[in-house]
Amino acid sequence: MKKILIIDDDKSVTNLLKINALHHGYTTELAFDGAEGLQLAVSNDYDLILLDITLPKLDGIEVCKRIRQKKVVPIIMLTGKTDELDKVLSLELGADDYVTKPFGIRELMARIKAVLRRYENNYSFDLNKTLVFDGLTINIPKRIVYKKNYKVNLSPKEFDLLSLFAKNPGKIYSRTNLLQLVWGYNFKGYTHTVNSHINRLRSKVEFDMTNPKYILTEWGIGYKFNETLTPYLDEQVPIIV
């Protein structure tokens, strides 16, 4: 049975979520402030975290940021705010989705199911393998990337983008495709989120930003991984120097 951590200071909301999560086959654990939620999140294993933005002691944006520095776990933000900046910032920090209060339970449960399914699909590929390209090594199970023999620090979404591209060399993904596959959104908003993540990813893995070697742009269409680079599978992880 999958376990969900609910971090929200509104007890009427947490009780409602707990009851409905149980009805859908999930167990839950509750936290009522950001500090407590963060401690639970980094100390225990959860299949998904529901995280309110407005929290006492430590706000949800900061909690999300700190969780992402420690663990890979699906996060859905809950917010009563309509400010687009909060939504965009949540996505930039690594949240997988957000739901605005008041929300419908059916919609929320559908989003939970979709995010969990996406994580399972993303992490089921070559779980014991490392993809090695010319100058770039991607360790799938450990979610570690090396440029030559130097470890590259990627955010969760940056790694998800890179691994998606590397698993499918030559396949062109539009910004909308990437939002659906990596962020799970079925709408055309926030394409600038994709652009900013691609730019940051390139700055970390490419040797020459003006002449990308790995992540190529198909002008007017989207992005793809260079199909002329032939990957091979290696069980070994390079030494960090």
N, C-alpha and C positions, 0 to 999 in steps of 0.2 A: 504493500500500500504506500503510495507516495505521500510525502510529508511537506506541508506548507507552513512557512513562518509568516504570521500576520502582524505587521507593525503599524498600529493605529491607536491614537489616544481616545477615540470615540468608542466606548464600550458597546453602545447599541450597534455600531457597525461591525465590530469584531465578533459579537455574538451572532449576528446575522450571517456573516461570512463563515464562521465556524460551523453553524448548523448546515448551511448549504454545501460547504466543502465535504462534510461528513456524508451528506446525502449523495454526493457524486463520487464517493469512494476515496476521499483524501483525509488523512489525519492532520491536525493543526497544532501549532504552538503559538501563544500570543505574547506580544510585548506592547507596552502602552507609552513608551517614550523612545526617543532615538538612541540614547545611550544603552538602554537595556536591549533594544533590538539589534544594535550593532554587535554587542557582546555575544548574544545568542547566534547571530548569523555567522560570525567568524569562528565560533567555538564548536559548532555543530554542523551536521550535514543535512541540508534540506533540498528537496527537489525543485522548490520555487519559493520566492519571497514576494508577498504583497506589501508594498511600502508606501505609506502616506507621506506626502511632501511636508505638510504642516504638522510638526511634532514638537513637544517640549524637550528641553535639554540639548537635543541635536536634531536639526531639521533633516528631512528625508533626502534632500539633494546631497548633503554632506555624508549621510549614512550610505547612500548609493555609491558615492565616490570611494569611501573607505572599504566597502565590501569588495568593490571591483579591484582594489589594490591587493586583496588577499585571496579571493576565491572566484571560481567560475560557477555561477548559479543563475538561473533565470530570475529576472526582477521585473515585476509589473508595478508601476507607480500609480498610486491613487491620489487624486487631487481634486479639491473643490475649486481650485483657481481656474480662471479662463485665460490667464496671461500666457500668450504663446511662448514667451521667453522661458517660462518654467518647463513647458513641454519640450522645447528644443534642447534646453540644458540637460534635462533628464536623459534624453536620447544620446546626447554628446558624451555624457558620463558613463554610458553603458547600459542604461535601462533597456529592456527588450520591448516594452510596450507601456502605455499609460491609459488609464480610464478616468474620466472626469465624473466627479460626484455631482448630483445623484446618478447612480448607474443602475442598469438592469442586471439582476443576478444571472439571467440566462446569457446575456452578452459577456459578462465577466467570466463565467464558467467556460464559455466558448473560447475566449481569449486565453485562459489558462491552459486549456486543452491544446490549442494551437501552438502556444509557446513551448510547452512540454514536448509536443511532437516534433517541432522544429529542432530542439536541442538533441533529441534522440537521433534524428536523421543526420544532423551535422556531425555528431560525434561517433557514429557507427562505422565510418569509413576508415579502413586500414588502421584499426585501433592499436596494432602492434608494429606499425611501420613508420618509417621516416622517408619523406619525399626529398630527394636530393637533385638540385639543378646546378648549373654552372655558377658557383659562387653563392648559392642560396640553399640552405637546408631547413626543412620544415618538419619538426617532430610532432606528428599528429597527436599521439596519446598524451604527451606532456605539455603540448601547446607552447613549444619553445621554437624560436627561429634564430638561425645563425646566418650572418653575412660574412662570408669567408669563415673564419673561426671565432668571430666575435658574436656574443649573444646580443640580440636586438630586443629591446623592451617594447612590446606591442600591447595596446589596450585589447580587451576582449573582442570588440567589434572589428578592430584592425586585423586581428588574427582570423576571425571568421571570414572576413573579406578575402584575405590572402589565401586561406585554405580552400575556399570555394573556387577561386580563380585557378589555383594550382592543380586542383583535382580535375579541372575541365579545360585544359589548354586549348586556345583557339575559339572557345565558345564566347560569343559576345553577349554581355549583360547590359541592358538599359538601366538607367537609374531607378526606374520603377521596379524592374525585375529585382534589383539588389535590395530595395526597400522591402519587397515581399519575402525574399529568401533569407535575408540576414536580420532584418528588423521585424518582419512579419506583417507589414502594413498592406492593406488592400486598397490604397488610395494613392494619388499622385503628389501629395503634399510632402514637404520637407526634403526635396531632392538635393537641396544645398547641404543637408546632413551627409549625404553620400559623397558629394564633392569634397567636403572638408576632410572626411575620413580617408578618401583616396589620396588626397594631397599629403596628409600626414603619413600615411602608409608608404607612399613613394619616398618621402623624405628620409624614411628609416631604412628601407630595403634597397633602394636604387643607388647605383654608384654615380650616376649623372642624371640629375632631375630634368635637365634639358633634353636628354636623349634616353628615355626609359628603356630598360632592358627586359624587365619582367611584366609590368602592368602597362599595357598599351591602350591608347585611346582610339576608338573608331569614331571619327568625327561625325556628329549628328546622330549617332546611334548609342554609344556607351563605351564599355571597357571590356578588355579580354586579357588573358594571360598569354604571353608569347608562345605560339604553338611550335616555333622552330627550336625551342629548348626541350630536349628529351629528358624526362625525369627517370630516375631509377630508384628502386627501393633499397633501403639500407637499415639494418637493425641497430647500427651503431650511432651514437650521438657524438659529434665532434667535441674536442676538448676546448673549454673556454680559456682564452688567453688574455 
